[in-house]
Amino acid sequence: MPKLSVWMIRASLLHLSVGFTLGGLMLFNKGVPVDGQLWALLPLHMEMLLIGWLVQLAMGAAYWILPRFYKYVAREKTYANPRGNVRLAWATFVLLNVGVLLAGLAGWWGGGGARIAGRLAEGLAALAFALHAWPRIKPAGT
């Protein structure tokens, strides 16, 4: 399994565990009121589970599973990276995680600017992943 897939899947499992913990805290607070401020964690809880876990898990698996195309580079007398532009894929990983934290913590901070920046980072992560994966998707037999 490629290193980026390992990092993305591990990060997605980390988002899952933290998201479930936050959900458990909010659920406990609903039954036994501890602090009303815990409900401010709801946006972070949702971001971590929906984007941080599900989307990142899908992207990590897709990076690993999508077809690889070996292209011989004559001047270097070697094969090019069969997974395409790896920098775009790593940018996806960084942008997605920064976006999840910014958009999720914006509810805690009460800042609309952080939420917009987080959504922008998540959108750029999706664009970077699409640009990376597009050349790897070809019709069968080509």
Buried (B, 14 or more C-beta within 10 A) or exposed (E): EBEBBEBBBEBBBBBBEBBBEBBEBBEEBEEEEEEEEBEBBBBBBBBBBEBBBBBBBEBBBBBBEBEEBEEEEEEEEEEEEEBBBBEBBBBBBEBBBBBBBBBBBBBBEEEEEBBEBBBBBBEBBBBBBEBBBEEBEEEEEE
